[in-house]
């Protein structure tokens, strides 16, 4: 068995490739006539060239005539299918990719497809958090011709894979404290970054009572992680802000979830994993922008001191909040974090990301993340970035007409509005804490903070695709990196 293999994406209508010493047209001609060659159809050829392996994978019929975003996704599917097939071969040490069709998309797909999470001990897992020294991957990826676009795609994929790892690790290994330590390690050698890890005493001093209300049922210390990246020419320029929901395990609290598949709630810190991973990519790419990223981190458990349904809490902004359901905890931790960032740092744009509602899963399934935004411009930029990376978004209604569902008779707000339009009422709840957003009449449009809430609950975990195995997806990390890339380029 050869230790090296080539990946060759093939346009069935005009087979060509930059793979050295390989006649792709001749190889592809061996595929039986009449056989379907849909995008991602992959065949492995041995001793082509001598002592090597070539995985030829279809880009789909009429590839050249497709729209740019479709072509880009076809490249990802083709490359991903080939790498997935090759990584199953024993003894393979190197995969060399013909990335000429789209270096960025090829790098993304190759690195995402190579990723496989496990904590099995035979062979030793490189994801084991107890390792004294990291175990390097035994299978290396490289393009036939290097390029900045390949390198950028590899950075996008690394960050998405980091988010996947953070979400996959079980709650006993990915506690709030462990999450912060991992973030420190990832940013250790990255320039222009400062990290602050706040404790519960700090949050209490700041008046973050809705955040702290979720921490009362667990003995695991809560953390408030704050990451600052200063990449803009003017260090005092208004920042872009990210806020991520960081529930490292969500049992539902007193409003306990059903036991079936509760283990998936280790991924309820998907918003935090996403925004931290996005910030890491922004800093590695040295993008000329200032960023403030915060993640309120805690477990949500039904301990003896846990918050109870009917409790009323005064949030950091002074509003009173009635807790109708302790399983609607995400908006409680986010509310204080959003208000803190929007008032302290006065960002030009604030995007919060969360696995927030089952209603979003019902509405959009695994395909799209829902976006609620006060800004048409911000929505359009997010939509374009999502289409570019196939981490797609769908705009949802942000309307005061849903207000009566969350206006409590005993408090200013209630943390649930019933089953009807659950994702829309959750977004409207959060809007009450986004200080400085555009007024209904647009009177402050020039100075208003652009705000978007992204409910990623459906796309958090998914069935396998051509370039991702089944499990936590790390989406929409790439779309948000691309949003910032397009913002400054």
N, C-alpha and C positions, 0 to 999 in steps of 0.2 A: 504494500500500500504506500502510495506517495505521501509525503508529509506536507505537500503544497498543492493548492488548488486555485483555479481561476474562476471568477464569476463573470459571465458574459450575458448582459441583457440583449435580447434579439428582437428586432422588428421583423415579424414573419414575412412581410411584403418585400423587404429588401435587407436580408441578413448582412450585417457588417459588424466588425468589432475591432478594437485596438489591442486585443489579446495577442501578444507576440507569438509568432510561429503557429498560429491556429487559423485554419480556414473555416470560419463560423458557418458560412453559406453551405459548405460541404457537409459539415457536421449536422446542421439543422435539416439538411435534405434527407437524413436518415430517419427523421420522424415520419411515421407512416402517413401517407396521404389520406385525407379525410379525418384524421385525428384532430380533436379540438385543441386549439392552441390559444386559448383565452389567456389574458394577462396573468402572469405568474406560473403558467405551465412550465415545468422544469424537467430537464433531462440531464443526467450525469454521464459523462463520457470519460473513460479511462484511457491512459496512455496517449493523451492528446493535449499538448505535445508529449513526446517521449518522457516517461517517468512522471508526468503530471496528470492532474485531473481537471476537467473543465465542466462547470455547471452552466448550461445554456438555459436561459429563462425568457419566456416570451414577454414582450412589452405590450402585446395585444394588437389586434388588427387595426389598421389605419392609425397607428400611433402618431405619425407626423402631423395628421390633420386634427388632432384633438386640441382642445383649449389648454393653455399653459398649466393651469392648476390640475387638470385631469392628467396631462402628460407627467407632471411631477409625481402624482400619486401612482401612476402606472410604473414609474421607475422604482418607487418605494416597494410596490407589490412584487415586481420582478426580482429586484435585488434581495428583498426579504425572503422570498420563497427559495431562492438559490442558497442563501446563507443558512436558512433553516434546514435545508436538505443536507448541506455539507457538514454542519456541526454535529450531525448524528454519526458521522464516519469516525471510526477509531483511528487514532494515530495522527490525525491531521493537526498540523501546527501553525499553518499560515494560509490565509485566504487573501488573494490579490483580486481587487475589484476593478472591472472596467467601468469607471464612473463618468465616461464621456457624455452620456445622455443628459446627466444633471448631477454634478459632483456633490452639491449640498444634499439633495434628496437621497442619493446613493449612500452617502456617509450616514445619514440618519437611519435609513433602513437597515444597513449592515450592522450597525452597532446596537440597534434595538432588537434585531432578530437574534443576535449572538447572546443577548442577555437571557439568563435562566436562573431564577431564584430557587434556592433550596438550603435547608439547614441539616441535610443528611450528612453523616460523618464519614461515609465511604462512597466516593473519595472525599477528602476533607473539603468542607465548604468554605469558600472565600468570604461568605457573608456572616460567618460565625463572629459575633461581637467580642468573644473572649480571646481571639487570636492576639498573640504578642507581636507578630509580624504578618502583614497582609500577604495572602497567597495570590501571586499574579495569575492572570488568565493564561491557560496553556495554548489558546488559539488566538493568534494575532491577525489583525486586519490592516490592510494598507491598499491604497489605490495604485493602479498602474502608473498614473501620472499624478503627482501631488499638486494641490492647489489650495488657495485660501478658502475657497468655497467648501472643499472637502473638510478642511480643518474646522470651519464654522459649523458645518453639519454635525461633525463629531462632538463639538461642544454642546450643541442643542441636545444630542442624544445622551451624552453623559449626564446632563442635568435631568432629563426625563428618567433615565435609569436610576439616578439617585432618589428621585421622588418615589419611584416604584419600590426601591429598597426600604425607604423610611416607612412606607405604608405596609409593606409585606411583613416586616419584623413584628413579632408578637408583642402584646402590650407589656409583658414582663421584661422585655428587652428594649422596648422603645417607650420609656417613661418620659415625662416632661424633662427630667434632668438629663437622661440619655440623649434625647433629641437635641438639647442645647449643646451637649458635649460633641455630638456628631457635627453639628453646624460649625462649631469652633474649629474642629479638625479640617473640615472641607475648606474653610476660608483662611486657614493658617498662613498660607504663602501667597495670598491674593492681595494685590496692592489697593490702597485707598479705601480700606474697609475697617470699620470699628464695630465691635459686637458688645452689647450690653445685656446681661442676664439679670433680670429683676426678680425679686422674691415676693412672697405674699405680703410681707410687711410693707414693702414699697407700694404694692397695689392698694393696700388698705389706706396708706397715707394719701394716695392719689384719689381716693374715693371711688375705686372701681368695684362697687358693691355687686353689680350684676355679674361680673366676671367671678368674683369671689364666692358668690352664692352657689356656683356650680362645684366649687372645690370642697364644700363642707362634708360630703359623704365619703371622701377618700383620705387615706393617710399618706398618699403619695404627694410630696410637695409640688405645688403648682409653680409655674415659671412664666414670665413675660419676656420673651426673647425680642430683642431690638437690634436690627442690623442697619448700619449706615454705610452707603457707598457714595463717595465723592468723585465723580468722574467728569463733571462739567468744568469748563474753563473757569467759570466763576463759582467758587466753592459756596457762596451764599445764594446762588440761584435757587428758586423755588424747586423743591424736589417732586418727583413722582413717588407716590406711596402705595405700598401693597400691605394688605391685612389678610392673614390666613387663619381660619378656624383650626385650633389645635387640640381637639379632644382625643387623647391618645388611647382611650377606650371608653366607649359609650354603652353602658348597660341600660340607659334610660332613667337611671336614678330611681326615686320612689315610684314613678310611672314606668315600671320595669318592662323592658322589651320581651317578646317571646324568646324562648331559649333557642329555637331552631336557627342555626346559622348566625348566632350572635357573635361568633368569633370573627366575622367579617368586620365588626365594629372596631377592630384594631386600626382600620383604615379611615376612621372618622377624623383623623388629623390630616386628611388629604389636602385640605386648603393650605395648611401650614407647610406641608411638604412641598407643595407646588410653588408657593411664593418664595420660599427659601432657595429652592433649586433654580427658579427664574433669576433671582438676584445673583446667585453664584455665576450663572452664565453671563449676565450683564457685566459683572466685574471682570470675569476672565476675558471677555471680548473687549474690555476697556472702552465701553460705549460712553460717549460724552454726555452723561446725564447724572444728576444726583438722585439717589433713591433712599427712601426710608421704608424698611420692611419690619412689621411687627407680627408676632404670633402669640396669642394667649394660649397657654398650654396647661391642660389639667385632665384628669379622669372624671367621669360622671358616674358615681356609684351610689347605691342606697344605704349609706352608713347611718349610724345612730344620730348624727348631727346634720344629716342631709336636708337640703331645702325641700319643703313640702308643698304640694298643690294648695293654692290659696294664699301662700306667703306673698307679701308685698315688699319690694325692695326699691330703694332710691338709687338710681344710676348716677354715674359720674357727672352727667349733665343736669342733674337735679330732678329728672322726671321719675315719677313713681311707676313701677312695673309690677303687675300682678302675675304670678306664676300659676298658670292654669294647668300646665303639663310639664313636668321636669324633663321629659324627653325632647322638649323644644329648647335645649340648652345652648345650641350653637349661636342663636341670635343674642343670647344673654352675654356670652363671652365676647362676641364681636362688637356689641353695642358700645361697651366701654372703650374697646380698642380703637374703633372708628372715631369716636369722639375725641379720644386722646390725640391721635395722629392729626386729625383735621384741625384741631385748635392749637396744638403745640407747634407743629411744623408747617402748617398752612400750605399744603401741597397744591400744585396746579391741577393734579389729577390723583384720585384715590380709587383703587380697585380692590375690592375685597373678594375673596375666593373661599368657597365652603361647600362641603358635602352637607347641604342644609336640610333638604326636604324630600320625603318620599313622593310628594306631589310632583316634583320635577322628574322623577323616574317614570311616573305614570304618564306625564305629559310628553316627554321627549325620549324616553328610553335610554339606550346606550350611545346613541349617535351624536347628539348635540348637548352642549351645556347651555343653560338658560342665562341670558343677560338682561338685567334690569338697569336702565341707565337714565340719568337726567340730561344726558348730552347726546345729540344726534351725531356730532362729530366723533366722539369717543366710540359710540356704537359702530360707526362706519369703519373706523380704524381697526377695531377688534374683529369685526366681521371679515375684513380683508385679510388680516393676519391668520385668522382661523381657516379661511379657504386656502391660503398659501400653504399651510402646514397640514391641512386635512384634520385639524383639531377644531372642529366646527362649532360655531355659536348660533343660537337662535334668539332673536329679541322677544322679550316677554313684556306684558303690560305693567307699567308702574303708575298706578292711578289712585287718587284719593277716594275714588268711589268704593274701594275695598276697605276704607278706613273704619266704618262702623263695626266691622268684624273684629277689630283689635282694639277698639276703644272700650275700656272696662268701665263699669259703673262705680268701681271702688278705687280705681287708679287711672293714671294718664293712659297707660297702655297695658294690653294683655299679651302674654307671649305666645298665644295661639289664637287663631281666628276660625277654628273649625276645619272640617275636611274640604270645604269648598274653596277653590283657588288658594290652596295652602302655600304654594311657592310665592304667589303674588302678595299675600298678606305678610309673609316673612320678609320680603323685600321692602315693603312699605314700613314695617317695624324698624328695619335698619336705617331707612332714610331719615328717620327722626333723630338719628345720632350723627349723621353726616353733616357737620357744621359748615355752612357757607355754600351749599349747593344752590343751583339756580332756582329762583322763586317761580311760583306758578305763572305769574304775569311777566316773567322775564326781565324784571326791573333791574336785576343785578347781573345780567348775562355777561357783561364785560369782565367782571371781577370774580364770578362764581367759580367754585371748585367743580371740575368735572368728576362725576362719580359713577361707578358701575359696580353692581353686585353680580357676581358669577356663581350660580348654583350648579356645581359640577357633580351632583349626587349620582346621576345616571351613568356618566362616563368614567366614574371612579374605578370600577372593575368591570371586565367585559369578557366576552367569548374571544377565542384566539383569532388573530388576523394574519395576513401574509407576513407581517413583520413584527408581530407581538404575540408572545405566548399568553395563554389564559391567565388572568390574575389582575392585580392592581396595575393600572395603566400608566400612571404618571401624567395623564392628560389633565388640563390643557397647557402643560409647561411650554411646549414648543410654540404654541400660538402666542403666548404672552411674551416670550423672548422675541419672536418675530414682530410683535406689536411695537416693542421698544426699539428694535433694530430699524424698522421703517420710520419710526418717529424721528430718529436722529440721522437718517441717511437719505 
